[in-house]
Amino acid sequence: MIFRLLLAFAGTLALAACNPGAQLEDAQQQITQIQALYNAGDARGIYRLGGDAFRKAAPVKQLEAMTTLFKVRLGAIESSKQSGFNSGFHNGITTTTVVMQTRFAKGEGSETYLFHGSGEEMELVGWTVNSPLLELSPDDLRKLTDGSEAQPPVQAR
C-alpha cells in the first residue's frame, strides 16, 4: 500500500514538472523580458536573467559583443511569434525549448530559447539568433542596406 502511494506521488510530481502549458507560459514571460532587454540594449540584464550554465557559456563581455552585432545587423525587434515549442523531463531536469519567428527592423530571423526548470526555478540556459543577415560579409551587408555597389579601389598610375 505504501509503495503504491509513493508511486502515485512520484507520478504526480513528474506530471506537475512537465505540464507543457505551464512551461510555455513561464518561458513566454521570460522571453518577453529578454526581448525588452535586447531592445533596450541591456546585455547585462539578459546576462542576469540567465542561469549559471548560460553565464558560463557566454561571459558578459561576449554577450555584449553578440547583442551589439545583432543590433547592428538586425536592429530592434519589431514583432515576434512562437513557431515551435517542446518540453520534457529527462534525468531530473525539466527542459523547455521555444522557437520564435522574429521580425527585426532590418529583416527576419528566428530565436531559439532553451530553459531548464519550471515555475520560479525556470532559468535561461541558451539563446540562439539565426538570420541570413548575420551570415553576410560587411560588403554584402552594405550593398543590401544602402543599395550601393562596392566600388573597386582606385589605383594610382
N, C-alpha and C positions, 0 to 999 in steps of 0.2 A: 504494500500500500504506500509506504513512504517513497519507494522507488518511483512509483507512478506519479506521485505528487512532484517529486524532484524533476522527473522527465517533463511533465506538463509545464512546470515553472521555467525550465530551460528553453522549451519550445516557445513559450510566451516571450521570453527575453529576446530570443533570436528574431521572432517576428516583429517585435517592437523596434529593434535596432535596424530592421531592414524595411521599414514602412516607406515605400517609394514616394508616396505623396508628401509625407513629412520631410523626407530627404530633399526632394526637389524644392519645396518651399524654403527650407533652411539655406540651400545652395543659392536660390534666386535672390534671397536677401543679401547674401554676401556679394554676389555678382553685381548687384545694383550699387553697393558700396564701392567695390573695386573700380567699376566703370566711372563713377563720380570722381573718385580719387585720381584716376587716369586723366580725365578731362580737366581736372584742376591742376594737373602737373605735379601731383604729390606722390612720387615714387616711394618715399619713406613711409607714407601712410599705407600703401599697398604692402610694403615690407612688414609693417607692424601687424597687419591682418593675417599674414601668412603664419603657418605653424613652423616648428623647429626644422622640419625637413625642407620646407620652402626656403627658409633663411640660410640653411647650409648649402643648398643647391645654387642660390643666387645671392651673393653678398650684396649689401645695399648699393655699393658703387656700380656693380654690374647691372642691377635692376634700374638704377637711374639712367645709365647709358642706354639700356634697352628701351625704356619708355621714351627717352629723348629721340631715339631712332624711329620708334613708332609714330611719335608726334610729327616729326619732320616728313616722314614718308607717307603717313596715312591721315594725319590730322586728328581732330577731335571725333569722338563717337557721336553720330547723329541719331542712330537708331540701332536696335539690336533685338533679334527674335530667336527664341530657342529652336534649334533644329535637331537636337539629339539629347538623349538622357539615358543613363544607365546607373543602377545602384545595386550593390551586392555586399554580402557579408562573407569574408574569407579570412581564415586564420585569426579570428577575433577582432578584425578591423572592418568597419563599415566604410566602403569606398563609393563615392558618388562622382560621376563624370557628367558634365553638362557642356554641350556644344552650342554655340551661339553664332548665327549668321549676322554679321555686323556691318552696317554702313558707316564708314568713316567719311570725313569731309572730302577726302581725295580719292576714295574708291571703296571697293568691297573687300571683306575679309572674313575669316572665321576665328573665333576664340574658343579654346578648349580649357575648361576649368576642371581640376581634379581636387577633390576634398576627401579627407579622412575624418571619421567620427560622425556624430549626429547631434542635433539639438545645439545646446550651448557649447558642446565639446567639438563641433564641426570646425575644422581648420583647413585653410588653403594649403595644398601640397604642390600644385603645379598650375601654371597659366601659360598657354601657348597661343601665339597670334600668327596666323598664316594669311598671306596675301601676295599676289603676284607683284605688287609694288615693293615688297620687301626683297625681292629677288633681282630687281633691275640694277644695272650699273648706274653710277651717278650721271653719265652722259645720256643713257636711255631715259632715266627719270627726268632729266632736264628737258629732253625732247618732248616727252609726254606732258609735262606740266606747263611749259611755256610755249610749246608749239614750234620752237626754233630747232633747226637742224644744227648739229655741231659743225663748226667751220674748221677746216684743217688749218694748222698754224701757218702763218706767213713766214716764208723763208727768205732771208736776205741773200742777194746775189752779189 
